[in-house]
Amino acid sequence: FPTRRSSDLTAVTFTWPAPKAKAVFLAGEMNDWQADTLPMVKNAQGQWQLTVYLEPGRWSYKFVQDGMWLTDEHNPLKHSDGQGGYNSMLQVGPLDPLFQPRANASERGTLQELNFESHELGPRRLLLYRPAGIPAQTLLPWALALHGYGMDRQQWVNDGELPTLLDNLIVQKKIPPIAVLMVDGGKSFYQGPTERFLMQDLLPHTAQWGLSEDPSRRALLGVSMGGFGAFNLAYHYPNQFATSVALSGFFDLGPITQWDPKRVANIRAPQLYCGEQDQTSLASNRALEHYLQQAGVQLPFAYAPGGHTWHYWHSILPQAMTRLAQTIAASESPE
């Protein structure tokens, strides 16, 4: 863990006043949210302190005081933790310009709440990102974005800052204009009724929002539970999507043999990413990769330093979204 200094790291000292506490730990993106690996030390004034060395970027954290997870009440910067509470936020070093909103409002895409009726699930709310300067009737290539366990469609905006990233990539001409449709999956792993809602109800009716219904111009994007969903939907419906991107997909749902290697080989242009310190998903990514290799199927698993955190996902999203956008926009010229 980053408790030793290095030239590109910044020393950050966390302080928590709790004179009567028996034990306090720091937990967050810096240690993949483990409750007991970063112990803090109490000084004579009853202040608990710990210095860690962090690379530039945004970091989420909490304090674990005698087993209770607490938001840093002395830090006004916080984000929803998906469990009804908040994670505290800390920015180390300069802000990443790719995740800074465009100063010119005309270069910022739109976010629109949509209502949709599912045969099985009833009324559904969707969130649509469309890039700036594209007429509403223009059918765009697009990605179906699947959030993590217990979160909702807003995760891609609040935590992922995906619309801001896309605005910047599009304005800088690093990617062609694409749209993103964000949906709610609860804790479903995008199976059962949620799978039927997406594949049977939603996919045939996206032209009304200016989204292409051509399978070669749409993609799947998922994080954690959504990473499983992106891979699983591409596995069951390989002809419906041009590419699928799984960020730290959680593949421990059922036996590894549920994946037929011959069918996995039919998935179009899969991308699988996972952090090397990911306590949640790394083991199941490695297991899936090994199982498929044994059957002679090579998938492009990409591993890099990081945990099951937005700090890590932000580091790979620019690359992942560039590849995704280039794949679904490649078919725009008449065949």
C-alpha positions in Angstrom: 0.0 0.0 0.0 1.2 3.6 -0.7 2.7 4.4 2.7 6.3 4.9 1.3 7.4 7.9 -0.6 8.3 8.1 -4.3 9.1 11.0 -6.6 5.6 11.1 -8.3 3.6 10.6 -5.1 2.3 13.3 -2.7 2.3 12.9 1.1 -1.2 13.2 2.4 -1.9 13.2 6.2 -5.4 12.2 7.3 -6.6 13.3 10.7 -9.6 12.2 12.6 -10.5 13.5 16.1 -11.9 10.6 18.2 -10.2 10.6 21.7 -12.4 7.8 23.0 -12.1 5.4 20.0 -10.2 2.2 20.5 -9.1 1.8 16.9 -9.4 3.9 13.7 -8.4 2.8 10.2 -8.4 4.7 6.9 -10.3 2.9 4.2 -10.8 4.0 0.6 -9.6 3.8 -3.0 -6.0 3.8 -1.8 -6.4 0.3 -0.3 -9.4 -1.0 -2.3 -11.7 -0.3 0.6 -10.2 -2.8 3.0 -11.4 -2.1 6.5 -8.2 -2.9 8.5 -5.0 -2.5 6.4 -4.3 1.2 7.1 -4.3 1.7 10.9 -4.1 5.3 12.2 -2.2 6.3 15.3 -3.6 8.4 18.1 -1.5 11.3 19.4 -1.7 12.9 22.9 -4.5 15.2 21.8 -6.7 12.3 20.9 -6.2 12.9 17.2 -5.8 9.9 15.0 -3.4 10.4 12.1 -1.9 8.5 9.1 0.3 9.7 6.3 0.0 8.0 2.9 1.7 8.7 -0.4 -0.8 9.1 -3.3 -0.5 9.6 -7.0 -2.3 12.5 -8.6 -6.1 12.1 -9.1 -9.3 12.0 -7.1 -9.5 9.7 -4.2 -12.5 8.5 -2.1 -12.2 7.5 1.5 -13.9 6.9 4.9 -12.7 6.3 8.4 -13.4 3.0 10.2 -13.8 3.8 13.9 -14.3 0.8 16.1 -15.9 -1.0 13.2 -18.2 1.9 12.1 -17.7 3.4 8.6 -17.8 7.2 8.9 -17.7 10.1 6.4 -15.1 12.7 7.1 -17.3 15.4 8.6 -14.5 18.0 8.3 -14.3 17.6 4.5 -17.2 19.2 2.5 -16.4 17.2 -0.6 -18.4 14.0 -0.8 -20.2 11.6 -3.2 -22.9 9.1 -2.7 -21.5 5.6 -1.7 -24.5 3.8 -3.2 -25.6 2.6 0.2 -27.4 5.6 1.4 -24.3 7.4 2.8 -21.4 9.3 1.4 -17.7 8.8 0.6 -15.4 11.7 1.3 -13.4 13.0 -1.7 -9.8 14.3 -1.9 -8.1 15.7 -5.0 -4.3 15.2 -5.1 -2.3 17.2 -7.6 -3.8 18.9 -10.7 -7.2 18.0 -12.0 -7.3 15.8 -15.0 -8.3 18.0 -17.9 -10.2 15.2 -19.6 -12.6 15.1 -16.7 -13.1 18.9 -16.5 -16.3 20.3 -18.0 -15.8 22.3 -21.2 -15.7 26.0 -20.5 -17.7 26.7 -23.6 -21.3 25.6 -23.0 -21.8 24.9 -26.7 -19.3 22.1 -26.5 -21.1 20.3 -23.7 -23.5 17.5 -24.6 -27.0 17.1 -23.2 -28.3 14.8 -20.5 -32.0 13.9 -20.9 -34.2 11.9 -18.7 -36.4 9.5 -20.7 -39.5 7.5 -19.7 -40.0 4.0 -21.2 -42.5 1.3 -20.6 -41.3 -2.2 -20.1 -43.7 -5.1 -20.7 -42.4 -6.9 -17.6 -41.0 -4.2 -15.3 -43.4 -1.4 -16.0 -42.3 2.3 -16.2 -38.5 2.7 -16.5 -36.4 5.8 -16.3 -33.4 6.1 -18.7 -30.7 8.8 -19.0 -29.4 9.8 -22.4 -26.2 11.6 -23.3 -26.1 13.1 -26.7 -23.0 15.1 -27.9 -23.2 18.8 -28.6 -24.0 20.1 -32.1 -25.7 16.9 -33.4 -29.3 17.3 -34.7 -31.8 15.3 -32.7 -32.9 13.3 -35.7 -29.4 12.2 -36.6 -29.0 8.5 -35.7 -25.8 8.2 -33.7 -23.6 5.2 -32.8 -24.1 4.6 -29.1 -23.2 2.6 -26.0 -25.6 1.0 -23.5 -24.0 1.8 -20.1 -24.5 -0.7 -17.2 -23.8 0.5 -13.6 -22.4 -1.4 -10.6 -24.2 -3.4 -7.9 -26.9 -1.4 -6.1 -26.1 1.8 -7.9 -28.3 3.4 -10.7 -28.0 5.1 -14.0 -26.6 8.3 -12.4 -23.4 6.5 -11.4 -22.0 7.1 -14.9 -22.5 10.8 -14.4 -21.8 11.3 -10.6 -18.9 8.9 -10.2 -17.8 8.1 -13.8 -18.0 11.7 -15.1 -18.5 10.0 -18.5 -20.4 12.8 -20.2 -17.6 15.2 -19.4 -15.0 12.8 -20.7 -16.9 12.2 -23.9 -17.3 16.0 -24.4 -13.6 16.4 -24.2 -12.7 13.4 -26.4 -15.2 14.6 -29.1 -14.1 18.2 -29.1 -10.4 17.2 -29.3 -11.4 14.9 -32.2 -10.0 11.9 -30.5 -13.3 10.1 -31.0 -16.3 10.6 -33.4 -19.5 11.8 -31.8 -21.3 9.0 -29.9 -24.3 8.8 -27.5 -24.7 6.8 -24.3 -27.9 5.4 -22.9 -27.7 4.7 -19.1 -30.2 2.3 -17.6 -31.1 1.1 -14.1 -30.2 -2.5 -13.2 -30.6 -2.5 -9.4 -28.9 -5.7 -8.2 -30.0 -7.8 -11.2 -26.7 -8.5 -12.9 -28.7 -7.6 -16.0 -30.3 -11.1 -16.0 -33.9 -12.3 -16.0 -36.5 -9.6 -16.3 -33.9 -6.8 -16.7 -32.2 -8.7 -19.5 -35.6 -9.1 -21.3 -36.3 -5.5 -20.8 -33.0 -4.5 -22.4 -33.0 -6.9 -25.3 -36.7 -7.3 -26.1 -38.3 -4.0 -25.1 -35.6 -1.4 -25.4 -33.2 -2.3 -28.2 -35.8 -2.3 -31.0 -37.1 1.2 -30.0 -34.0 3.4 -29.7 -34.4 5.3 -33.1 -37.0 7.5 -31.4 -34.1 9.1 -29.4 -31.7 9.4 -32.4 -29.9 6.1 -31.6 -28.9 3.7 -34.4 -30.7 0.4 -34.4 -27.9 -1.1 -36.4 -26.1 -3.7 -34.2 -22.7 -2.7 -35.8 -23.2 0.8 -34.4 -23.9 0.0 -30.8 -21.8 -1.2 -27.9 -22.0 -2.5 -24.3 -20.2 -0.7 -21.5 -20.3 -2.0 -17.9 -18.5 -1.6 -14.6 -18.3 -4.3 -11.8 -21.8 -5.9 -11.9 -22.3 -4.1 -15.2 -19.0 -5.5 -16.4 -20.5 -9.0 -15.9 -23.7 -7.7 -17.7 -21.8 -6.3 -20.7 -19.9 -9.6 -21.1 -22.9 -11.8 -20.5 -25.2 -9.9 -22.9 -22.5 -10.0 -25.6 -22.1 -13.7 -24.9 -25.9 -14.5 -25.3 -26.5 -12.0 -28.1 -23.2 -11.8 -30.1 -24.8 -10.4 -33.2 -26.5 -7.5 -31.4 -23.4 -5.4 -30.4 -20.2 -4.4 -32.2 -18.1 -4.4 -29.0 -18.5 -4.9 -25.3 -16.3 -3.3 -22.6 -16.1 -4.9 -19.1 -14.5 -2.7 -16.4 -13.6 -5.0 -13.5 -16.4 -7.4 -14.3 -17.5 -9.6 -11.5 -17.5 -13.1 -12.9 -18.0 -15.1 -9.7 -21.7 -15.6 -10.5 -22.1 -19.3 -10.8 -19.6 -21.9 -12.1 -16.9 -20.9 -14.6 -18.2 -23.6 -16.9 -21.3 -21.6 -17.6 -19.3 -20.0 -20.4 -19.0 -22.2 -23.5 -15.6 -21.2 -24.9 -16.8 -21.7 -28.5 -19.6 -19.2 -27.8 -17.3 -16.8 -26.0 -15.1 -16.8 -29.2 -18.2 -15.3 -31.0 -18.2 -12.1 -28.9 -17.3 -9.2 -31.1 -14.3 -7.1 -30.1 -14.5 -7.6 -26.3 -12.4 -5.5 -24.0 -11.8 -6.6 -20.4 -10.0 -4.5 -17.9 -9.2 -5.2 -14.2 -7.0 -3.7 -11.5 -4.2 -5.7 -10.1 -5.2 -4.8 -6.5 -8.9 -5.5 -7.1 -10.2 -7.5 -4.1 -13.6 -7.9 -5.7 -13.1 -9.0 -9.3 -9.4 -9.8 -10.0 -9.6 -13.4 -9.0 -12.7 -14.1 -11.2 -11.1 -12.3 -14.2 -7.9 -14.4 -13.8 -10.0 -17.6 -13.5 -12.1 -16.8 -16.5 -9.0 -15.9 -18.5 -7.2 -19.2 -17.5 -10.3 -21.3 -18.2 -10.7 -19.9 -21.7 -7.0 -20.2 -22.4 -7.1 -23.9 -21.5 -9.8 -24.2 -24.2 -7.7 -22.3 -26.7 -9.7 -19.0 -26.5 -7.6 -15.8 -26.0 -9.5 -12.8 -24.8 -7.8 -9.3 -24.5 -7.7 -9.0 -20.7 -5.9 -5.9 -19.7 -4.5 -5.6 -16.1 -2.9 -2.5 -14.6 -2.3 -1.2 -11.0 -5.5 -0.3 -9.3 -8.4 -1.5 -7.2 -12.1 -1.8 -7.6 -12.4 1.9 -7.7 -13.3 4.9 -9.8 -9.7 6.1 -9.3 -8.6 3.1 -11.4 -11.6 3.2 -13.8 -10.9 6.9 -14.6 -7.4 5.9 -15.6 -8.6 3.5 -18.2 -11.8 5.0 -19.4 -10.2 7.4 -22.0 -8.5 4.4 -23.7 -11.5 2.1 -23.4 -14.0 4.8 -24.7 -11.7 5.7 -27.6 -11.5 2.0 -28.7 -15.3 1.6 -28.2 -16.1 4.8 -30.2 -13.8 3.9 -33.1 -15.4 0.4 -33.3 -19.0 1.5 -33.5 -18.3 4.5 -35.7 -16.2 2.5 -38.2 -19.3 1.3 -40.0 -20.7 4.8 -40.8 -19.5 4.8 -44.4 -22.0 3.1 -46.8 -21.1 -0.6 -47.3 
